[in-house]
Amino acid sequence: MGDVVDRGKYSHGRKVSELEQALAGYTGARHALGVNSGTDALSILLRAAGIGPGDEVIVPAFTFFASASAVTMARATPVFADITADGDYALDPASVEAAITERTKAIMPVHLFSQLADMGALLELARKHGLMVLEDSAEAIGMRWDGTHAGLLGSGGVLSFFPTKTLGALGDAGMILTDDDRIAEQASVLRHHGRMGKTIDHIAGISNLSGVSGTNSKMDDIQAAILMARLSRLDEDIARRRVLADAYTERLTGADGVLAVPRPVPRSVPSDPVFYVYLIEVEHRDALVAHLAARGIGTETYYPRTLHTQPAYAEEHGGRSHPRAEAASRRTVALPLYPDLTEAQIDTVCAAISDFYAEG
Protein backbone atom coordinates (compact mmCIF):
# COMPACT_ATOMS: atom_id res chain seq x y z
CA MET A 1 0.00 0.00 0.00
CA GLY A 2 2.82 2.40 0.90
CA ASP A 3 4.44 1.70 -2.46
CA VAL A 4 1.28 2.87 -4.25
CA VAL A 5 1.11 6.09 -2.21
CA ASP A 6 4.83 6.82 -2.63
CA ARG A 7 4.62 6.50 -6.41
CA GLY A 8 1.43 8.54 -6.63
CA LYS A 9 0.00 6.31 -9.38
CA TYR A 10 -3.43 5.35 -8.14
CA SER A 11 -5.10 3.91 -11.23
CA HIS A 12 -4.06 1.38 -13.87
CA GLY A 13 -0.48 1.33 -12.64
CA ARG A 14 2.21 -1.11 -11.58
CA LYS A 15 0.17 -2.87 -8.90
CA VAL A 16 -2.65 -3.54 -11.35
CA SER A 17 -0.13 -5.04 -13.76
CA GLU A 18 1.29 -7.21 -10.97
CA LEU A 19 -2.19 -8.43 -10.05
CA GLU A 20 -3.03 -9.19 -13.68
CA GLN A 21 0.13 -11.29 -14.00
CA ALA A 22 -0.49 -13.04 -10.68
CA LEU A 23 -4.09 -13.97 -11.53
CA ALA A 24 -3.14 -15.03 -15.04
CA GLY A 25 -0.74 -17.42 -13.34
CA TYR A 26 -3.28 -18.58 -10.76
CA THR A 27 -6.06 -19.21 -13.28
CA GLY A 28 -3.94 -20.22 -16.27
CA ALA A 29 -5.44 -17.43 -18.39
CA ARG A 30 -3.49 -16.11 -21.37
CA HIS A 31 -4.93 -12.66 -20.60
CA ALA A 32 -6.18 -11.17 -17.32
CA LEU A 33 -7.39 -7.57 -17.57
CA GLY A 34 -8.21 -5.53 -14.47
CA VAL A 35 -11.27 -3.26 -14.49
CA ASN A 36 -13.18 -1.36 -11.84
CA SER A 37 -15.95 -3.91 -11.11
CA GLY A 38 -17.27 -7.34 -11.95
CA THR A 39 -20.23 -5.75 -13.72
CA ASP A 40 -17.93 -3.72 -15.97
CA ALA A 41 -15.86 -6.83 -16.61
CA LEU A 42 -18.96 -8.62 -17.89
CA SER A 43 -20.27 -5.79 -20.07
CA ILE A 44 -16.82 -5.13 -21.57
CA LEU A 45 -16.31 -8.85 -22.22
CA LEU A 46 -19.61 -9.04 -24.08
CA ARG A 47 -18.75 -6.05 -26.27
CA ALA A 48 -15.21 -7.32 -26.87
CA ALA A 49 -16.64 -10.67 -27.99
CA GLY A 50 -18.77 -8.90 -30.59
CA ILE A 51 -22.13 -8.98 -28.82
CA GLY A 52 -24.27 -6.04 -29.88
CA PRO A 53 -27.60 -4.79 -31.25
CA GLY A 54 -29.84 -7.52 -32.62
CA ASP A 55 -28.07 -10.29 -30.70
CA GLU A 56 -29.63 -12.44 -28.02
CA VAL A 57 -27.72 -13.88 -25.06
CA ILE A 58 -29.27 -16.67 -22.98
CA VAL A 59 -28.86 -16.15 -19.23
CA PRO A 60 -30.41 -17.88 -16.19
CA ALA A 61 -33.55 -16.37 -14.69
CA PHE A 62 -32.05 -16.91 -11.22
CA THR A 63 -28.91 -14.84 -10.80
CA PHE A 64 -27.68 -11.37 -9.88
CA PHE A 65 -29.14 -8.52 -11.94
CA ALA A 66 -25.79 -7.69 -13.58
CA SER A 67 -25.87 -10.94 -15.56
CA ALA A 68 -28.75 -9.46 -17.56
CA SER A 69 -27.95 -5.75 -17.32
CA ALA A 70 -24.49 -6.35 -18.81
CA VAL A 71 -26.21 -7.79 -21.90
CA THR A 72 -28.47 -4.75 -22.04
CA MET A 73 -25.47 -2.42 -21.71
CA ALA A 74 -23.96 -4.15 -24.73
CA ARG A 75 -27.24 -3.17 -26.50
CA ALA A 76 -28.15 -6.83 -26.94
CA THR A 77 -31.16 -8.71 -25.56
CA PRO A 78 -31.06 -11.07 -22.58
CA VAL A 79 -33.24 -14.16 -23.00
CA PHE A 80 -33.99 -16.07 -19.81
CA ALA A 81 -33.83 -19.81 -19.25
CA ASP A 82 -34.63 -21.92 -16.20
CA ILE A 83 -32.14 -23.48 -13.81
CA THR A 84 -31.62 -27.20 -13.26
CA ALA A 85 -33.31 -29.33 -10.65
CA ASP A 86 -29.91 -30.62 -9.51
CA GLY A 87 -29.18 -27.98 -6.89
CA ASP A 88 -26.38 -26.19 -8.72
CA TYR A 89 -28.68 -23.20 -9.47
CA ALA A 90 -27.19 -23.05 -12.96
CA LEU A 91 -28.57 -22.99 -16.49
CA ASP A 92 -30.59 -26.03 -17.46
CA PRO A 93 -29.34 -27.19 -20.90
CA ALA A 94 -32.82 -28.28 -22.02
CA SER A 95 -34.29 -24.88 -21.13
CA VAL A 96 -31.39 -23.19 -22.94
CA GLU A 97 -31.97 -25.19 -26.11
CA ALA A 98 -35.67 -24.30 -26.06
CA ALA A 99 -34.73 -20.59 -25.88
CA ILE A 100 -32.40 -20.58 -28.91
CA THR A 101 -33.56 -18.52 -31.90
CA GLU A 102 -31.93 -17.34 -35.11
CA ARG A 103 -30.79 -14.25 -33.18
CA THR A 104 -29.04 -16.14 -30.39
CA LYS A 105 -25.33 -15.26 -30.34
CA ALA A 106 -24.14 -16.61 -26.99
CA ILE A 107 -24.93 -18.66 -23.91
CA MET A 108 -23.95 -17.16 -20.56
CA PRO A 109 -23.68 -19.75 -17.78
CA VAL A 110 -23.44 -18.23 -14.30
CA HIS A 111 -21.46 -20.16 -11.69
CA LEU A 112 -23.22 -19.49 -8.40
CA PHE A 113 -22.53 -20.08 -4.72
CA SER A 114 -20.25 -23.14 -4.62
CA GLN A 115 -20.00 -25.01 -7.93
CA LEU A 116 -19.75 -24.71 -11.67
CA ALA A 117 -22.61 -25.04 -14.12
CA ASP A 118 -22.66 -28.21 -16.23
CA MET A 119 -20.08 -26.92 -18.68
CA GLY A 120 -19.81 -30.21 -20.55
CA ALA A 121 -23.46 -30.11 -21.60
CA LEU A 122 -23.50 -26.35 -22.24
CA LEU A 123 -20.35 -26.37 -24.36
CA GLU A 124 -21.70 -29.25 -26.40
CA LEU A 125 -24.96 -27.38 -26.90
CA ALA A 126 -23.05 -24.28 -28.01
CA ARG A 127 -21.03 -26.32 -30.53
CA LYS A 128 -24.19 -27.89 -31.89
CA HIS A 129 -25.78 -24.51 -32.57
CA GLY A 130 -22.64 -22.51 -33.44
CA LEU A 131 -22.85 -20.24 -30.38
CA MET A 132 -20.29 -18.58 -28.15
CA VAL A 133 -20.05 -19.33 -24.44
CA LEU A 134 -19.24 -16.35 -22.23
CA GLU A 135 -19.09 -17.17 -18.52
CA ASP A 136 -20.32 -15.04 -15.67
CA SER A 137 -17.71 -16.52 -13.37
CA ALA A 138 -17.73 -13.52 -11.01
CA GLU A 139 -18.12 -15.76 -7.93
CA ALA A 140 -16.02 -18.65 -9.18
CA ILE A 141 -12.39 -17.94 -8.35
CA GLY A 142 -10.71 -21.26 -7.55
CA MET A 143 -13.38 -23.36 -9.29
CA ARG A 144 -12.07 -25.62 -12.07
CA TRP A 145 -13.56 -28.01 -14.61
CA ASP A 146 -11.19 -30.90 -15.32
CA GLY A 147 -8.31 -28.59 -14.40
CA THR A 148 -9.48 -25.58 -16.42
CA HIS A 149 -10.36 -22.53 -14.34
CA ALA A 150 -13.82 -21.01 -14.50
CA GLY A 151 -14.03 -18.31 -17.16
CA LEU A 152 -11.68 -20.12 -19.51
CA LEU A 153 -13.95 -22.90 -20.72
CA GLY A 154 -15.64 -20.76 -23.36
CA SER A 155 -14.45 -17.59 -25.07
CA GLY A 156 -13.94 -15.70 -21.83
CA GLY A 157 -15.15 -15.01 -18.33
CA VAL A 158 -14.91 -12.56 -15.45
CA LEU A 159 -13.99 -12.26 -11.79
CA SER A 160 -15.52 -9.93 -9.22
CA PHE A 161 -13.52 -8.70 -6.24
CA PHE A 162 -16.44 -7.11 -4.41
CA PRO A 163 -15.58 -7.14 -0.68
CA THR A 164 -17.75 -10.17 0.12
CA LYS A 165 -16.22 -12.37 -2.60
CA THR A 166 -13.84 -15.25 -1.85
CA LEU A 167 -11.03 -12.92 -2.96
CA GLY A 168 -12.35 -9.50 -2.01
CA ALA A 169 -11.02 -5.97 -2.22
CA LEU A 170 -12.01 -3.07 0.05
CA GLY A 171 -14.21 -1.66 -2.70
CA ASP A 172 -15.18 -2.55 -6.25
CA ALA A 173 -12.79 -4.22 -8.66
CA GLY A 174 -13.08 -6.87 -11.37
CA MET A 175 -11.17 -8.76 -14.01
CA ILE A 176 -11.69 -10.19 -17.49
CA LEU A 177 -10.19 -13.63 -18.22
CA THR A 178 -9.70 -14.95 -21.74
CA ASP A 179 -7.37 -17.01 -23.88
CA ASP A 180 -8.59 -15.23 -27.01
CA ASP A 181 -6.08 -12.62 -28.20
CA ARG A 182 -8.65 -10.65 -30.15
CA ILE A 183 -11.11 -10.43 -27.25
CA ALA A 184 -8.28 -9.33 -24.95
CA GLU A 185 -7.21 -6.69 -27.43
CA GLN A 186 -10.72 -5.30 -27.78
CA ALA A 187 -11.34 -5.42 -24.02
CA SER A 188 -8.10 -3.57 -23.33
CA VAL A 189 -9.22 -0.71 -25.57
CA LEU A 190 -12.80 -0.65 -24.28
CA ARG A 191 -11.78 -0.38 -20.62
CA HIS A 192 -9.72 2.75 -21.29
CA HIS A 193 -12.05 5.14 -23.13
CA GLY A 194 -11.80 3.31 -26.43
CA ARG A 195 -9.36 4.25 -29.14
CA MET A 196 -8.33 7.79 -28.21
CA GLY A 197 -5.02 7.91 -30.04
CA LYS A 198 -3.15 6.61 -27.00
CA THR A 199 -0.70 3.74 -27.09
CA ILE A 200 -1.98 0.60 -25.42
CA ASP A 201 1.22 -1.26 -24.69
CA HIS A 202 0.45 -4.00 -22.17
CA ILE A 203 -0.68 -6.58 -24.72
CA ALA A 204 2.12 -7.45 -27.10
CA GLY A 205 1.36 -6.90 -30.74
CA ILE A 206 -1.87 -4.96 -30.26
CA SER A 207 -3.15 -3.58 -33.55
CA ASN A 208 -4.77 -0.24 -34.27
CA LEU A 209 -8.49 -0.29 -33.55
CA SER A 210 -10.20 2.76 -34.98
CA GLY A 211 -13.67 4.00 -34.14
CA VAL A 212 -14.04 2.03 -30.86
CA SER A 213 -15.88 3.90 -28.10
CA GLY A 214 -15.11 2.63 -24.63
CA THR A 215 -15.48 3.63 -21.00
CA ASN A 216 -13.41 4.55 -17.97
CA SER A 217 -13.06 1.24 -16.19
CA LYS A 218 -9.52 1.20 -14.87
CA MET A 219 -8.78 -0.71 -11.66
CA ASP A 220 -7.45 1.28 -8.71
CA ASP A 221 -3.89 0.41 -7.68
CA ILE A 222 -4.86 0.52 -4.01
CA GLN A 223 -7.42 -2.23 -4.61
CA ALA A 224 -4.83 -4.18 -6.60
CA ALA A 225 -2.37 -3.91 -3.70
CA ILE A 226 -4.99 -5.22 -1.27
CA LEU A 227 -5.85 -8.08 -3.60
CA MET A 228 -2.19 -9.00 -4.06
CA ALA A 229 -1.82 -9.28 -0.29
CA ARG A 230 -4.95 -11.40 0.03
CA LEU A 231 -4.10 -13.58 -2.96
CA SER A 232 -1.21 -15.05 -0.98
CA ARG A 233 -3.70 -16.77 1.35
CA LEU A 234 -6.48 -17.45 -1.14
CA ASP A 235 -6.07 -21.23 -1.20
CA GLU A 236 -5.92 -21.28 2.60
CA ASP A 237 -9.15 -19.29 2.77
CA ILE A 238 -10.83 -21.61 0.25
CA ALA A 239 -9.84 -24.63 2.33
CA ARG A 240 -11.17 -22.97 5.48
CA ARG A 241 -14.47 -22.20 3.78
CA ARG A 242 -14.78 -25.86 2.87
CA VAL A 243 -14.21 -26.91 6.50
CA LEU A 244 -16.89 -24.50 7.67
CA ALA A 245 -19.31 -25.63 4.97
CA ASP A 246 -18.79 -29.24 6.02
CA ALA A 247 -19.50 -28.22 9.61
CA TYR A 248 -22.80 -26.63 8.58
CA THR A 249 -23.75 -29.68 6.53
CA GLU A 250 -22.99 -32.06 9.40
CA ARG A 251 -25.15 -30.09 11.81
CA LEU A 252 -28.06 -29.37 9.44
CA THR A 253 -28.35 -32.73 7.71
CA GLY A 254 -31.44 -34.58 8.86
CA ALA A 255 -33.84 -31.66 8.77
CA ASP A 256 -35.45 -33.12 5.64
CA GLY A 257 -38.77 -31.65 4.66
CA VAL A 258 -38.00 -28.18 5.98
CA LEU A 259 -34.37 -27.63 4.96
CA ALA A 260 -32.01 -28.76 2.18
CA VAL A 261 -28.24 -28.34 2.41
CA PRO A 262 -25.99 -27.80 -0.63
CA ARG A 263 -24.62 -30.96 -2.23
CA PRO A 264 -21.98 -31.07 -5.00
CA VAL A 265 -23.58 -32.26 -8.24
CA PRO A 266 -21.74 -35.27 -9.75
CA ARG A 267 -20.01 -34.35 -13.01
CA SER A 268 -18.45 -36.37 -15.82
CA VAL A 269 -15.05 -34.81 -15.05
CA PRO A 270 -13.34 -33.59 -11.87
CA SER A 271 -14.91 -30.32 -10.71
CA ASP A 272 -13.64 -28.25 -7.81
CA PRO A 273 -16.32 -26.71 -5.56
CA VAL A 274 -15.48 -23.49 -3.72
CA PHE A 275 -17.88 -22.28 -1.02
CA TYR A 276 -18.24 -18.58 -1.71
CA VAL A 277 -21.72 -18.85 -0.17
CA TYR A 278 -23.32 -21.55 1.98
CA LEU A 279 -26.83 -21.59 0.56
CA ILE A 280 -29.70 -23.59 2.02
CA GLU A 281 -33.28 -24.03 0.85
CA VAL A 282 -35.91 -23.76 3.54
CA GLU A 283 -39.62 -23.65 4.19
CA HIS A 284 -40.88 -20.30 5.53
CA ARG A 285 -37.69 -18.54 4.41
CA ASP A 286 -38.67 -14.97 5.27
CA ALA A 287 -39.88 -15.90 8.73
CA LEU A 288 -36.63 -17.78 9.36
CA VAL A 289 -34.61 -14.75 8.25
CA ALA A 290 -36.51 -12.57 10.73
CA HIS A 291 -36.05 -15.16 13.49
CA LEU A 292 -32.28 -15.24 12.93
CA ALA A 293 -32.01 -11.45 12.66
CA ALA A 294 -33.73 -11.11 16.04
CA ARG A 295 -30.88 -13.20 17.45
CA GLY A 296 -28.16 -11.10 15.84
CA ILE A 297 -27.50 -13.56 13.00
CA GLY A 298 -27.14 -12.00 9.57
CA THR A 299 -28.22 -13.78 6.41
CA GLU A 300 -28.45 -12.93 2.71
CA THR A 301 -31.42 -13.71 0.48
CA TYR A 302 -30.45 -14.89 -3.03
CA TYR A 303 -32.34 -13.77 -5.13
CA PRO A 304 -35.80 -12.68 -3.96
CA ARG A 305 -36.95 -11.73 -7.45
CA THR A 306 -36.13 -13.64 -10.63
CA LEU A 307 -34.74 -11.65 -13.53
CA HIS A 308 -37.71 -12.23 -15.80
CA THR A 309 -39.96 -10.56 -13.21
CA GLN A 310 -37.69 -7.57 -12.57
CA PRO A 311 -39.32 -4.28 -13.64
CA ALA A 312 -36.70 -3.75 -16.35
CA TYR A 313 -37.61 -7.04 -18.04
CA ALA A 314 -41.08 -7.97 -16.82
CA GLU A 315 -42.97 -6.33 -19.67
CA GLU A 316 -41.26 -8.54 -22.24
CA HIS A 317 -40.53 -11.65 -20.17
CA GLY A 318 -42.79 -11.54 -17.11
CA GLY A 319 -45.52 -13.72 -18.63
CA ARG A 320 -43.14 -16.64 -19.06
CA SER A 321 -42.62 -19.29 -16.41
CA HIS A 322 -39.30 -20.57 -15.09
CA PRO A 323 -40.62 -22.64 -12.18
CA ARG A 324 -37.32 -23.85 -10.72
CA ALA A 325 -35.88 -20.34 -10.70
CA GLU A 326 -39.07 -19.03 -9.11
CA ALA A 327 -38.98 -21.72 -6.43
CA ALA A 328 -35.34 -20.92 -5.64
CA SER A 329 -36.16 -17.22 -5.28
CA ARG A 330 -38.74 -18.11 -2.60
CA ARG A 331 -36.71 -20.70 -0.69
CA THR A 332 -32.99 -19.86 -0.69
CA VAL A 333 -31.01 -18.09 2.01
CA ALA A 334 -27.27 -17.85 2.69
CA LEU A 335 -25.89 -18.41 6.17
CA PRO A 336 -22.82 -16.61 7.53
CA LEU A 337 -19.63 -17.92 5.90
CA TYR A 338 -16.19 -16.33 6.01
CA PRO A 339 -12.74 -17.68 6.96
CA ASP A 340 -12.72 -16.14 10.47
CA LEU A 341 -16.04 -17.75 11.38
CA THR A 342 -15.71 -20.25 14.23
CA GLU A 343 -17.41 -23.58 14.67
CA ALA A 344 -18.88 -22.29 17.93
CA GLN A 345 -20.60 -19.56 15.92
CA ILE A 346 -21.86 -22.20 13.48
CA ASP A 347 -23.32 -24.06 16.48
CA THR A 348 -25.16 -20.87 17.44
CA VAL A 349 -26.58 -20.43 13.93
CA CYS A 350 -27.68 -24.04 13.64
CA ALA A 351 -29.24 -24.05 17.11
CA ALA A 352 -31.26 -20.95 16.18
CA ILE A 353 -32.48 -22.66 13.01
CA SER A 354 -33.41 -25.78 14.95
CA ASP A 355 -35.33 -23.65 17.48
CA PHE A 356 -37.27 -21.94 14.69
CA TYR A 357 -38.59 -25.18 13.25
CA ALA A 358 -39.13 -26.75 16.67
CA GLU A 359 -41.39 -23.81 17.50
CA GLY A 360 -43.43 -24.61 14.42
Secondary structure, 3 states (H helix, E strand, C coil): CHHHHHHCCCECCHHHHHHHHHHHHHHCCCEEEEECCHHHHHHHHHHHCCCCCCCEEEEECCCCCHHHHHHHHCCCEEEEECECCCCCCCECHHHHHHHCCCCEEEECCECCCCCCCCHHHHHHHHHHHCCEEEEECCCCCCCEECCEECCCCCCEEEEECCCCCCCCCCCCCEEEEECCHHHHHHHHHHCEEECCCCCCCCCCCCCCCCCCEEEECCCEHHHHHHHHHHHCCHHHHHHHHHHHHHHHHHHHCCCCCCEECCCCCCCCCCECCCCCCEEEEECCHHHHHHHHHHCCCCCECCCCCCHHHCHHHHHHHCCCCCHHHHHHHHHEEEECCCCCCCHHHHHHHHHHHHHHHHCC
